[in-house]
Amino acid sequence: MTRVLRSAACLPGVELGREQKHAIGLLCCEKSEPAALKGSPDAQGVGQSKGRILLGRAASELESGMQDYNYVWADCFEITLELSCCKYPLTSELEQEWENNRESLLSFIEKVHIGVKGFVRDAVTKAGLENTTIVVAGIAHNITAGKYGDYHRLLVPGTYNVTAVAVGYTPLTRENIEVKEGDATEVDFFLQPAVMAPAPNLTQLTAAPAPASTVASTVVQAEAPSPTSLHQPVQPVDFRHHHFSDMEIFLRRYANEYPNITRLYSAGKSVELRELYVMEISDNPGVHEAGEPEFKYIGNMHGNEVVGRELLLNLIEYLCKNFGTDPEVTDLVRSTRIHIMPSMNPDGYEKSQEGDRGGTVGRNNSNNYDLNRNFPDQFFQVTDPPQPETLAVMSWLKTYPFVLSANLHGGSLVVNYPYDDDEQGMAIYSKSPDDAVFQQLALSYSKENKMMYQGSPCKDMYPNEYFPHGITNGAQWYNVPGGMQDWNYLNTNCFEVTIELGCVKYPDAEELPKYWEQNRRSLLQFMKQVHRGVWGFVLDATDGRGILNATISVAEINHPVTTYKDGDYWRLLVQGTYKITASARGYNPVTKTVAVDSEGAVQVNFTLKRTDAKVEEGKAPVLNTPDTSDPNEKEFETLIKDLSAENGVERLLLSSSGKVSPYRYRPYKDLSEFLRGLYLNYPHITNLSR
């Protein structure tokens, strides 16, 4: 039958009558998918069906069908929908199938509210009468009332005589009941006992459970905020371990509920083709605002180190719910473009197990490589093949002008800063040119976490470990060639630290609120560090436009950074006085002396003159003049400029493929996790049963 009909509906194979007209009425609704109403399927040589509706046995003889069983043996009206000529269409066609059928599916659900509904009660006690038979004159199909005497009888518009029949009671008929289009007509029945029952026991009635209205009132009172909490930020409530489908639904939920400040995209795929989801949070999502720094958090690089994954989901919830009401969150979101990747190793996570204290199951990716030993290293040749997750993150970091980052791990309690290794491969202090900056960044996190700051966190597991003030140089702790934080620092403008969040790698879910309470202030305080040091623009003296890839150098610190497409730059620095130089190919460099204080960032702009053209003496360049050139020509010039930049093509490919389609086929395990995720994210409107 699937071969015969496309987007057709089959009705129960019973004799055509008033009930079948009702079923046809269910299908022929205003919002039906247009293709289904044309009356002819796409395939050649097959039968036609007017309005694409067929009586079941007119399509094919089918014994023991489910829809007939529903109608004959239960109180349920069921039809069978044949949705497509192709039984297993291509994944790329799923979105179109959803568009074809979305309105029809919703409209069909709405039909559950038509007909006649109400309650059948004892006329004396007013108790609901379960299993009462509801009979409609002229239609040889009865239904029965539910546990509380409730019933709902689907009917098409018309006038009906309806009778309620219950054992031990006198039948009651309500005549000329008018059923209209839209919501069901409400009709209650109060049946008289065939033999009068004794008066009810008032004591028993009084002791009966409170009515639903009383219970609802109690819930409302429980949820009402207390006066003292009105000015407090809203704390997360979603504390549990999120498997991939659950996490995916969580992220889509917040992207849909807070579209003005969020954008969900993917930085790439894992070995097993799971998306490496990133949630962007900004007051202008999807746009780099000139002069605004970009920040990122990455979690779950090691699949069995899960606290970071959950904390980042908590953070997303916290930022979304408090934007616009909490001054700290509002200022942070308005001044920073935030990117959060909860899981860099989703494959490893699915293999790991709750309760793992210090194990390795799920640590590596699906190819069994440690992702934090997989990045190109300055001292050693990494021989392991580059992994999809590693390549995706490297490309991601080359796409956005990240300034500051933290990589969240587990298994200890400390902030680890570059370098992670040294040229001798020994566990000794390996100082980066920005060692003072990294120490300041690390302390900004550890100071807000009392247990971390004490420096001796895991005495039962590692009694000899001690980290002064909860921070350590990576290589001094232990040597890690191929680490991600060093690659960030050496190959991009981004300063990254690694944060170990707890001694237990995969704690029980009931412990998660404790981790949030210990780290929430640290997470926020660390993000604020992106606004330290100096920032500004490097501009062309001729036209006032920003210069892409200009170099910002700080005297006596061998670590230059480069400008982004608008000529904007950010350079993290500790308090002090610096000589800062801006230079670019084809321009004369400019040096300025800058005083950086302990709070906030100092704006320092540079205007560079071309080496092959002179600006008239005494005449300042005109900045931000209106551009009257052809917009198409301007867009083309910008495209060429961007593509000519370092990794320009790579950036273009990633930016065009970041959007993730929710339309895909799911194997049973994925489907089960998806349904579980729906239930866990929307418990107030869903229930999952077997």
Order of alpha helices (4+ residues) and beta strands (2+ residues): beta-alpha-beta-alpha-alpha-beta-alpha-beta-beta-beta-beta-beta-beta-beta-beta-alpha-alpha-alpha-beta-beta-beta-alpha-alpha-beta-alpha-alpha-beta-beta-alpha-alpha-beta-alpha-alpha-beta-alpha-beta-beta-beta-beta-beta-beta-beta-beta-alpha-alpha-alpha
